[in-house]
Amino acid sequence: MSLQAQAFALLFPGTARVNSLLATAYISIFPNLLLYFVPPDINTQALNTLVSFAVGGLLGDVFLHLLPHTFLGESGEHTHEAVLVQVDNKKNVLLGLGIFGGFFFFFVMDKMMRVLNGGSGHDHGHSHGHSHAHSHTDKKHEDEDEGVVASSDDDHDAPVRDGLRQRKKDTTAKKEKHEVAAANGPSSGIKLSAYLNLLADFTHNMTDGLAMAASFYASPAVGATTAVAVFFHEIPHEVGDYAILIQSGFSKKRAMMAQFTTAVGAFLGTIIGILIEEASHAVGHTHDATTPGILGTDLRAGDLVIPFTAGGFLYIATVGVIPELLEVTGKVHKDRTQAFKEFAAMLVGLGLMVTIAWNEV
């Protein structure tokens, strides 16, 4: 038995049901505990490099494990003997629809979150903090310029100076009121985005839980590999959500508690996945092999969970994350260095999945 197999056997020693719950605990608890050591103002470039590594791992799991298992299945034993695969076009169509269903589900969720939030979606950047800082700086410069203009004016008599001072006080008071109103407006919007982000995170974690259950019921190897990929994806994901909550006015303790609360979604998804798989297996045992499944094929409800998960992971890694990685600052040398870091990190993440897939025992 290889070292990799021994490690997986140590981490996941039970049945598919027990291993699913263990994997969910691993991907939910440990990334959130790491938030205690993460500074609220984490460097965006470092976070993007970590995200690139996670994207490589997540896409590696999709293309090397989930999609091959969807169409070819698992033999249960890793032997060098040829395995006969019966091609059923209708079955493949349903599996393809399952993949699209996962992709479409996340598209709908992402789109509705943007609609409810007034246009801004799930963003791991630090744009809110920078925009507020720039606005305050600009106002400060404006006040200083007004002071310079006022000091350079010619001297007038006392009544005129008093009138000017009075008008300046009135203008300053009005500006302060406008500043307070402007400050209150965006903050309420940011708060809404933070809670919508938590809702999206809860739903995302439910999908991770479904993936854990479906993968371990497929085979221990697929389950362990998916757990590794999701674990490395969850670290930058949780860090990014944590930064959003901090920028939205959450205290560090409250932001960590909010992230732990969303982890309940992962366990809920795992339980739902276990119930689906158990029901599907029960139906399979009570009917013989000739009994048709979904639309006359041999598919059961549980067979569509992994395709659904693969479609969801594809959306998360490509549409949900990669567009943020494509953004540049306009500084050629800085962008070039960061780009090569992200390329390397993504290939390392993919390489990790290739190593695990190649040495499955």
Phi, psi and chi 1 to 4 in degrees:
 res  aa     phi    psi   chi1   chi2   chi3   chi4
   1 MET       -  130.9 -176.3  179.9  -69.5      -
   2 SER   -72.4  166.0   66.5      -      -      -
   3 LEU   -62.2  -38.1 -178.6   61.6      -      -
   4 GLN   -63.4  -44.1  174.1 -177.3  -55.6      -
   5 ALA   -64.3  -38.3      -      -      -      -
   6 GLN   -64.9  -40.5  -68.3  177.5    6.5      -
   7 ALA   -64.5  -44.5      -      -      -      -
   8 PHE   -65.2  -37.9  -75.6  161.7      -      -
   9 ALA   -66.0  -32.7      -      -      -      -
  10 LEU   -72.3  -40.4  179.4   63.6      -      -
  11 LEU   -75.6  -32.4  -68.0  171.6      -      -
  12 PHE  -129.4   78.9  -51.7  108.9      -      -
  13 PRO   -90.5   -5.1   32.1  -32.3      -      -
  14 GLY  -104.9 -157.8      -      -      -      -
  15 THR   -76.6  176.2   61.6      -      -      -
  16 ALA   -59.5  -39.0      -      -      -      -
  17 ARG   -64.6  -47.6 -178.3 -172.0  -51.3  171.9
  18 VAL   -66.7  -43.5  173.1      -      -      -
  19 ASN   -64.5  -34.3  -70.9  -18.5      -      -
  20 SER   -62.5  -45.0  -59.3      -      -      -
  21 LEU   -68.4  -38.2  -67.1  171.1      -      -
  22 LEU   -62.5  -45.9  -81.8  174.9      -      -
  23 ALA   -61.9  -39.8      -      -      -      -
  24 THR   -63.6  -38.5  -56.3      -      -      -
  25 ALA   -64.6  -41.3      -      -      -      -
  26 TYR   -62.3  -47.3  -65.3  151.9      -      -
  27 ILE   -76.9  -14.2   67.2  171.6      -      -
  28 SER   -99.5  -41.0  -59.5      -      -      -
  29 ILE   -82.5  -52.0  -64.7  175.1      -      -
  30 PHE   -65.6  -45.1  -68.6  108.7      -      -
  31 PRO   -60.0  -33.7  -26.3   36.5      -      -
  32 ASN   -73.1  -33.5  -79.1  -61.2      -      -
  33 LEU   -65.8  -32.1  -72.0  177.2      -      -
  34 LEU   -64.6  -21.4  -68.9  175.8      -      -
  35 LEU   -62.1  -24.9  -65.0  178.7      -      -
  36 TYR   -61.8  -29.4 -179.2   79.6      -      -
  37 PHE   -98.3    1.0  -55.5   98.4      -      -
  38 VAL   -91.9  125.7  175.1      -      -      -
  39 PRO   -68.2  144.4   24.5  -32.4      -      -
  40 PRO   -59.3  -31.0  -22.2   33.4      -      -
  41 ASP  -102.9   53.7   54.5  -16.2      -      -
  42 ILE   -61.1  144.1 -176.3  172.0      -      -
  43 ASN   -64.7  129.0 -175.9  -87.2      -      -
  44 THR   -63.4  -38.0  -55.0      -      -      -
  45 GLN   -65.2  -41.4  -65.9  178.9   -9.4      -
  46 ALA   -64.2  -40.2      -      -      -      -
  47 LEU   -64.8  -40.7 -178.1   59.2      -      -
  48 ASN   -65.1  -36.7  -77.2  -12.8      -      -
  49 THR   -64.8  -42.0  -56.7      -      -      -
  50 LEU   -65.4  -38.4 -169.1   58.0      -      -
  51 VAL   -64.0  -40.1  167.3      -      -      -
  52 SER   -61.2  -41.7  -61.7      -      -      -
  53 PHE   -60.2  -43.0  171.1   79.3      -      -
  54 ALA   -66.5  -38.1      -      -      -      -
  55 VAL   -63.1  -42.8  167.6      -      -      -
  56 GLY   -60.1  -41.8      -      -      -      -
  57 GLY   -67.9  -41.3      -      -      -      -
  58 LEU   -67.9  -45.9 -153.7   58.1      -      -
  59 LEU   -68.1  -33.0  -69.8  178.5      -      -
  60 GLY   -62.6  -40.9      -      -      -      -
  61 ASP   -65.1  -40.0 -176.0   44.5      -      -
  62 VAL   -63.7  -50.7  169.6      -      -      -
  63 PHE   -82.1  -24.9  -68.9  117.1      -      -
  64 LEU  -100.2  -17.8  -58.3  178.0      -      -
  65 HIS  -128.5  -58.4  -66.3   91.8      -      -
  66 LEU   -67.6  -48.6  -63.5 -177.8      -      -
  67 LEU   -68.1  -44.9  -70.7 -177.6      -      -
  68 PRO   -58.5  -40.2  -26.8   35.7      -      -
  69 HIS   -67.3  -35.0  173.3   83.0      -      -
  70 THR   -58.6  -44.5  -65.5      -      -      -
  71 PHE   -97.8  -24.2  -67.9   99.5      -      -
  72 LEU  -112.7  -22.2  -61.1  177.8      -      -
  73 GLY    77.0 -173.0      -      -      -      -
  74 GLU  -123.4  139.8  -72.0  -80.0  -29.9      -
  75 SER   -79.9  -14.6   62.7      -      -      -
  76 GLY    91.2  -28.8      -      -      -      -
  77 GLU  -133.3  141.8  -63.8  179.8    2.4      -
  78 HIS   -92.8   89.9  -66.8  -84.3      -      -
  79 THR  -114.6  168.9   63.0      -      -      -
  80 HIS   -95.9    7.6  -62.3  -73.6      -      -
  81 GLU   -79.3  149.9  -61.8  178.1    1.3      -
  82 ALA   -70.7  144.1      -      -      -      -
  83 VAL  -118.8  130.0  178.1      -      -      -
  84 LEU   -79.3  125.9  178.1   63.4      -      -
  85 VAL  -114.5  120.6  178.0      -      -      -
  86 GLN   -87.9  123.5 -176.7  177.0   -1.1      -
  87 VAL   -87.3  125.0  178.5      -      -      -
  88 ASP  -128.0  108.4 -175.5  -13.0      -      -
  89 ASN   -61.3  -40.8 -176.5   60.5      -      -
  90 LYS   -64.1  -38.1  -67.4 -178.3  178.3  178.2
  91 LYS   -63.9  -43.0  177.4  180.0  176.1 -179.6
  92 ASN   -63.3  -37.3  -71.5  -20.3      -      -
  93 VAL   -62.9  -43.6  169.6      -      -      -
  94 LEU   -65.8  -38.5  -68.9  176.7      -      -
  95 LEU   -65.2  -40.6  -68.5  173.0      -      -
  96 GLY   -62.6  -39.2      -      -      -      -
  97 LEU   -65.4  -34.3  -73.8  174.9      -      -
  98 GLY   -63.8  -40.8      -      -      -      -
  99 ILE   -62.9  -47.0  -63.5  170.9      -      -
 100 PHE   -63.0  -35.5  175.6   78.1      -      -
 101 GLY   -60.0  -42.0      -      -      -      -
 102 GLY   -65.2  -41.7      -      -      -      -
 103 PHE   -63.8  -46.0 -169.3   93.5      -      -
 104 PHE   -66.9  -36.2 -174.9   70.5      -      -
 105 PHE   -59.2  -44.8  172.0   78.8      -      -
 106 PHE   -73.0  -30.4  -87.1   90.2      -      -
 107 PHE   -63.7  -46.2  167.2   69.6      -      -
 108 VAL   -61.4  -45.8  171.0      -      -      -
 109 MET   -62.6  -44.7 -173.8 -177.0   69.0      -
 110 ASP   -63.9  -43.5 -165.6    4.2      -      -
 111 LYS   -64.3  -44.8 -177.6   68.9  174.8 -178.8
 112 MET   -66.8  -34.6  -67.7  -51.3  -61.2      -
 113 MET   -64.0  -39.0  -71.3  -63.3  169.8      -
 114 ARG   -69.1  -38.9  -67.5  171.9 -173.7  -91.2
 115 VAL   -64.2  -47.1  170.2      -      -      -
 116 LEU   -66.6  -28.1  -66.2  174.3      -      -
 117 ASN   -92.9    5.1 -163.6   30.6      -      -
 118 GLY    79.3   20.5      -      -      -      -
 119 GLY   120.3  -27.0      -      -      -      -
 120 SER   -92.0  136.1   59.1      -      -      -
 121 GLY  -102.7 -154.0      -      -      -      -
 122 HIS   -78.3  105.7 -171.0  111.7      -      -
 123 ASP  -122.4  129.1 -175.5   14.6      -      -
 124 HIS   -93.3    6.1  -65.7  -72.8      -      -
 125 GLY   -80.8 -175.5      -      -      -      -
 126 HIS  -118.9   34.5  -58.2  -91.2      -      -
 127 SER   -67.4  -34.1   58.0      -      -      -
 128 HIS   -61.7  -47.9  -66.0  -57.9      -      -
 129 GLY   -64.4  -40.5      -      -      -      -
 130 HIS   -65.9  -40.2  -71.5  -38.2      -      -
 131 SER   -65.6  -41.2   62.6      -      -      -
 132 HIS   -65.1  -39.6  -70.8  -51.4      -      -
 133 ALA   -63.9  -42.6      -      -      -      -
 134 HIS   -65.3  -38.2  -72.9  -46.6      -      -
 135 SER   -66.0  -41.4   63.2      -      -      -
 136 HIS   -66.6  -37.6  -71.6  -53.2      -      -
 137 THR   -65.2  -42.5  -56.0      -      -      -
 138 ASP   -61.7  -41.5  -66.2  -20.2      -      -
 139 LYS   -66.5  -35.2  -73.7  170.7 -176.6  173.8
 140 LYS   -64.1  -42.8 -178.5  178.4  178.7 -177.6
 141 HIS   -64.0  -38.2  -73.3  -45.7      -      -
 142 GLU   -62.2  -43.0  -71.4  175.6    2.6      -
 143 ASP   -63.6  -40.3  -68.2  -19.6      -      -
 144 GLU   -65.3  -39.9  -69.8  176.0   -7.9      -
 145 ASP   -63.7  -40.2  -68.8  -18.4      -      -
 146 GLU   -62.5  -36.9  -70.9  176.9   -1.5      -
 147 GLY   -66.2  -38.8      -      -      -      -
 148 VAL   -66.2  -42.9  171.2      -      -      -
 149 VAL   -63.0  -42.0  171.7      -      -      -
 150 ALA   -65.2  -38.4      -      -      -      -
 151 SER   -73.2  -24.4   61.8      -      -      -
 152 SER   -86.8   -6.2   61.9      -      -      -
 153 ASP   -67.2  154.0  -71.0  -18.8      -      -
 154 ASP   -69.4  152.7  -65.3  -27.7      -      -
 155 ASP   -68.6  139.8  -69.6  -22.6      -      -
 156 HIS  -119.8  176.4  -61.4  -71.9      -      -
 157 ASP   -72.7  167.8   53.1    8.2      -      -
 158 ALA   -59.5  -46.3      -      -      -      -
 159 PRO   -60.3  -39.3  -24.1   35.5      -      -
 160 VAL   -65.6  -42.3  174.3      -      -      -
 161 ARG   -62.2  -42.4  -77.0 -159.7  -55.4  -90.4
 162 ASP   -61.4  -40.7  -67.6  -19.9      -      -
 163 GLY   -64.4  -41.6      -      -      -      -
 164 LEU   -63.9  -42.2  -71.9  173.4      -      -
 165 ARG   -61.7  -40.9  -72.5  171.4 -175.6  168.0
 166 GLN   -65.4  -44.2 -176.2   61.7   37.1      -
 167 ARG   -65.1  -36.3  -75.5 -164.0  -64.6  -88.1
 168 LYS   -65.8  -37.9 -171.6  174.3 -179.4 -179.3
 169 LYS   -63.9  -42.9  -73.2 -179.9 -178.8  178.5
 170 ASP   -62.8  -42.5  -66.3  -20.3      -      -
 171 THR   -63.7  -42.3  -55.8      -      -      -
 172 THR   -62.7  -41.8  -56.4      -      -      -
 173 ALA   -62.9  -41.9      -      -      -      -
 174 LYS   -64.0  -40.2  -70.3  179.0 -178.8  178.1
 175 LYS   -63.5  -39.1  -77.9 -173.9  177.5 -179.0
 176 GLU   -63.7  -40.4  -70.6  176.2   -7.0      -
 177 LYS   -63.0  -42.4  -70.6 -179.4 -180.0  179.0
 178 HIS   -64.6  -38.8  -73.8  -55.6      -      -
 179 GLU   -64.2  -42.2  -71.4  175.2    3.3      -
 180 VAL   -63.1  -43.7  170.9      -      -      -
 181 ALA   -64.1  -41.9      -      -      -      -
 182 ALA   -65.9  -37.1      -      -      -      -
 183 ALA   -68.7  -37.5      -      -      -      -
 184 ASN   -70.0  -35.3  -70.2  -24.7      -      -
 185 GLY   -61.4  -59.5      -      -      -      -
 186 PRO   -60.9  -35.3  -24.1   32.4      -      -
 187 SER   -62.8  -39.4   64.6      -      -      -
 188 SER   -66.6  -36.6   59.7      -      -      -
 189 GLY   -65.6  -40.9      -      -      -      -
 190 ILE   -63.9  -40.3  -64.3  169.9      -      -
 191 LYS   -59.1  -44.7  -82.8  -69.2 -174.4 -177.6
 192 LEU   -61.2  -43.4  175.5   61.2      -      -
 193 SER   -63.0  -34.2   68.4      -      -      -
 194 ALA   -65.6  -44.0      -      -      -      -
 195 TYR   -70.4  -37.0  -70.5  116.8      -      -
 196 LEU   -65.1  -35.5  -70.7  174.3      -      -
 197 ASN   -64.2  -38.9 -173.5   78.4      -      -
 198 LEU   -65.0  -39.6  -72.2  174.4      -      -
 199 LEU   -63.5  -43.1  178.0   60.2      -      -
 200 ALA   -64.1  -38.0      -      -      -      -
 201 ASP   -65.3  -39.0 -165.2   21.9      -      -
 202 PHE   -61.8  -46.1 -176.3   89.3      -      -
 203 THR   -65.8  -40.9  -51.2      -      -      -
 204 HIS   -59.8  -43.4  170.7   94.1      -      -
 205 ASN   -66.1  -32.4  -71.4  -20.3      -      -
 206 MET   -61.5  -40.5  -79.5 -170.5   63.3      -
 207 THR   -65.0  -38.9  -53.5      -      -      -
 208 ASP   -60.7  -40.6  -70.4  -17.8      -      -
 209 GLY   -64.3  -42.3      -      -      -      -
 210 LEU   -59.1  -40.1  -77.7  171.6      -      -
 211 ALA   -63.7  -39.7      -      -      -      -
 212 MET   -62.1  -47.7  -66.8  -59.7  101.2      -
 213 ALA   -64.4  -49.8      -      -      -      -
 214 ALA   -61.8  -39.4      -      -      -      -
 215 SER   -68.7  -44.5  -60.3      -      -      -
 216 PHE   -72.4  -29.7  -83.9  102.2      -      -
 217 TYR   -73.3  -22.9  -87.1   89.4      -      -
 218 ALA   -72.3  -52.6      -      -      -      -
 219 SER  -172.4  154.7   78.2      -      -      -
 220 PRO   -60.3  -35.3  -24.2   34.3      -      -
 221 ALA   -66.9  -47.0      -      -      -      -
 222 VAL   -62.9  -40.4  173.1      -      -      -
 223 GLY   -63.3  -46.7      -      -      -      -
 224 ALA   -64.1  -42.0      -      -      -      -
 225 THR   -65.2  -43.5  -52.9      -      -      -
 226 THR   -63.3  -38.4  -58.7      -      -      -
 227 ALA   -62.1  -41.6      -      -      -      -
 228 VAL   -63.8  -45.8  171.4      -      -      -
 229 ALA   -62.9  -44.9      -      -      -      -
 230 VAL   -67.5  -36.1  173.4      -      -      -
 231 PHE   -60.0  -48.1  176.8   82.3      -      -
 232 PHE   -70.6  -25.4  -75.0  114.6      -      -
 233 HIS   -74.3  -35.7  165.4   70.7      -      -
 234 GLU   -67.8  -29.7  -79.7  -59.4  -57.0      -
 235 ILE   -61.7  -58.2  -66.8  175.7      -      -
 236 PRO   -66.9  -30.0   23.4  -33.1      -      -
 237 HIS   -63.3  -47.2  175.9   75.0      -      -
 238 GLU   -67.6  -37.1  -63.5  -63.3  -23.9      -
 239 VAL   -63.8  -43.0  170.1      -      -      -
 240 GLY   -63.3  -44.6      -      -      -      -
 241 ASP   -64.4  -36.8  -71.1  -18.7      -      -
 242 TYR   -62.8  -42.2  172.4   72.0      -      -
 243 ALA   -64.3  -38.6      -      -      -      -
 244 ILE   -62.6  -43.3  -70.0  175.0      -      -
 245 LEU   -65.4  -40.3  -65.1  178.6      -      -
 246 ILE   -62.8  -43.9  -67.6  -65.8      -      -
 247 GLN   -67.2  -24.2  -67.5  169.6    6.7      -
 248 SER   -85.9    2.9  -60.1      -      -      -
 249 GLY   106.7   -0.2      -      -      -      -
 250 PHE   -72.6  143.7  -78.6   63.5      -      -
 251 SER   -74.1  163.9   64.4      -      -      -
 252 LYS   -60.5  -42.0 -174.6  171.8 -176.8  178.2
 253 LYS   -66.2  -43.2  180.0  178.8  179.3 -179.1
 254 ARG   -67.8  -36.8 -170.8 -178.7  174.6 -167.3
 255 ALA   -65.5  -41.2      -      -      -      -
 256 MET   -64.8  -41.1  -70.2 -176.5   62.9      -
 257 MET   -65.1  -37.5  -68.7  -56.7  -61.4      -
 258 ALA   -64.3  -40.2      -      -      -      -
 259 GLN   -66.3  -38.6  -69.2  -62.0   96.3      -
 260 PHE   -64.9  -34.4  -89.8  108.9      -      -
 261 THR   -64.8  -41.0  -57.7      -      -      -
 262 THR   -66.8  -20.9   60.0      -      -      -
 263 ALA   -65.1  -19.7      -      -      -      -
 264 VAL   -59.2  -32.7  175.2      -      -      -
 265 GLY   -59.3  -35.6      -      -      -      -
 266 ALA   -64.8  -44.7      -      -      -      -
 267 PHE   -66.9  -36.7  -73.3   96.8      -      -
 268 LEU   -63.3  -43.2 -178.8   60.0      -      -
 269 GLY   -63.2  -39.2      -      -      -      -
 270 THR   -63.8  -44.0  -57.1      -      -      -
 271 ILE   -63.1  -43.1  -66.8  172.2      -      -
 272 ILE   -61.6  -43.5  -66.7  173.8      -      -
 273 GLY   -61.5  -41.5      -      -      -      -
 274 ILE   -62.8  -43.9  -70.1  173.4      -      -
 275 LEU   -62.3  -41.6  -67.0  176.7      -      -
 276 ILE   -63.2  -46.1  -66.8  174.2      -      -
 277 GLU   -66.2  -43.1  -65.5  -69.6  -17.2      -
 278 GLU   -63.9  -42.5  -67.1  -72.4  -14.8      -
 279 ALA   -65.2  -39.7      -      -      -      -
 280 SER   -64.8  -41.4 -179.6      -      -      -
 281 HIS   -68.5  -35.7  -73.0 -172.6      -      -
 282 ALA   -64.5  -41.6      -      -      -      -
 283 VAL   -64.5  -39.1  171.0      -      -      -
 284 GLY   -64.3  -33.9      -      -      -      -
 285 HIS   -76.7  -31.3  -72.8  -52.4      -      -
 286 THR   -83.0  -14.3   55.7      -      -      -
 287 HIS  -117.4  148.0  -64.2   75.9      -      -
 288 ASP   -79.8  176.2   55.2   33.5      -      -
 289 ALA   -65.9  -21.4      -      -      -      -
 290 THR   -84.7   -8.4   60.0      -      -      -
 291 THR   -72.4  123.8  -57.0      -      -      -
 292 PRO   -68.2  151.2   25.6  -33.7      -      -
 293 GLY  -101.0 -130.3      -      -      -      -
 294 ILE   -69.8  122.2  -59.5  175.0      -      -
 295 LEU    51.1   41.0  -63.7  179.5      -      -
 296 GLY    83.6   -1.5      -      -      -      -
 297 THR   -93.4  179.5   65.5      -      -      -
 298 ASP   -92.7   14.0   60.7   -9.6      -      -
 299 LEU   -77.5  142.0  -75.1  176.6      -      -
 300 ARG  -112.0  169.7  -51.6  -66.7  175.2 -172.1
 301 ALA   -58.0  -39.5      -      -      -      -
 302 GLY   -65.2  -23.2      -      -      -      -
 303 ASP   -72.5  -14.1  -62.8  -32.3      -      -
 304 LEU   -94.8   -4.6  -66.0  177.0      -      -
 305 VAL   -70.3  -44.0  178.0      -      -      -
 306 ILE   -65.8  -44.3  -77.7 -173.4      -      -
 307 PRO   -58.3  -41.7  -24.7   32.8      -      -
 308 PHE   -60.3  -43.5 -178.8   88.4      -      -
 309 THR   -63.7  -42.2  -59.1      -      -      -
 310 ALA   -61.4  -42.6      -      -      -      -
 311 GLY   -63.7  -40.1      -      -      -      -
 312 GLY   -64.6  -42.5      -      -      -      -
 313 PHE   -64.3  -37.1  -77.4    1.0      -      -
 314 LEU   -61.5  -42.4  -82.4  173.4      -      -
 315 TYR   -66.4  -45.7 -175.2   92.4      -      -
 316 ILE   -59.6  -46.1  -68.2  168.9      -      -
 317 ALA   -74.1  -37.6      -      -      -      -
 318 THR   -92.7  -68.9   55.3      -      -      -
 319 VAL   -69.2  -38.8 -178.7      -      -      -
 320 GLY   -78.1  -29.7      -      -      -      -
 321 VAL  -118.4  -47.7  176.4      -      -      -
 322 ILE   -57.8  -38.7  -72.3 -177.5      -      -
 323 PRO   -56.1  -33.6  -28.9   36.4      -      -
 324 GLU   -69.4  -34.8  -65.0 -179.7   14.0      -
 325 LEU   -70.8  -22.2  -61.9  179.3      -      -
 326 LEU   -79.0  -12.1  -68.0  175.1      -      -
 327 GLU   -70.5  143.5  -65.2  179.2   -1.0      -
 328 VAL  -126.9  162.1  -64.8      -      -      -
 329 THR   -92.1  -16.9   62.8      -      -      -
 330 GLY    95.8   -8.1      -      -      -      -
 331 LYS   -94.6  108.8  -59.1  176.7 -179.5  178.6
 332 VAL   -59.6  -49.4  177.5      -      -      -
 333 HIS   -63.2  -44.4  178.2   72.1      -      -
 334 LYS   -65.4  -43.3 -178.1  178.8  179.7 -178.1
 335 ASP   -66.8  -38.0  -70.5  -24.6      -      -
 336 ARG   -64.9  -44.7 -175.8  173.1   58.6 -129.2
 337 THR   -61.9  -45.1  -57.4      -      -      -
 338 GLN   -64.9  -37.2  178.8   62.7   22.5      -
 339 ALA   -62.3  -44.6      -      -      -      -
 340 PHE   -67.7  -32.9  -77.7  112.3      -      -
 341 LYS   -63.4  -43.1  -72.9 -179.2 -179.0  178.6
 342 GLU   -68.8  -39.3  -67.3  173.3    5.1      -
 343 PHE   -59.8  -47.8  -63.5  157.0      -      -
 344 ALA   -63.7  -42.5      -      -      -      -
 345 ALA   -63.8  -40.0      -      -      -      -
 346 MET   -65.7  -40.6 -171.3  176.2  -65.6      -
 347 LEU   -67.8  -34.9  -68.2  176.6      -      -
 348 VAL   -64.4  -43.4  170.0      -      -      -
 349 GLY   -60.9  -43.5      -      -      -      -
 350 LEU   -64.8  -41.0  176.7   63.2      -      -
 351 GLY   -60.3  -36.0      -      -      -      -
 352 LEU   -62.6  -43.2  176.4   63.5      -      -
 353 MET   -67.5  -37.1  -67.2  -64.9  105.5      -
 354 VAL   -63.3  -44.0  170.4      -      -      -
 355 THR   -60.8  -44.6  -57.7      -      -      -
 356 ILE   -65.2  -43.6  -66.4  174.9      -      -
 357 ALA   -66.2  -38.8      -      -      -      -
 358 TRP   -69.9  -29.9 -163.9  -97.8      -      -
 359 ASN  -106.2   19.3  -64.1  -72.6      -      -
 360 GLU   -62.7  135.5  -76.6 -179.7   -1.6      -
 361 VAL  -128.0      -  175.9      -      -      -
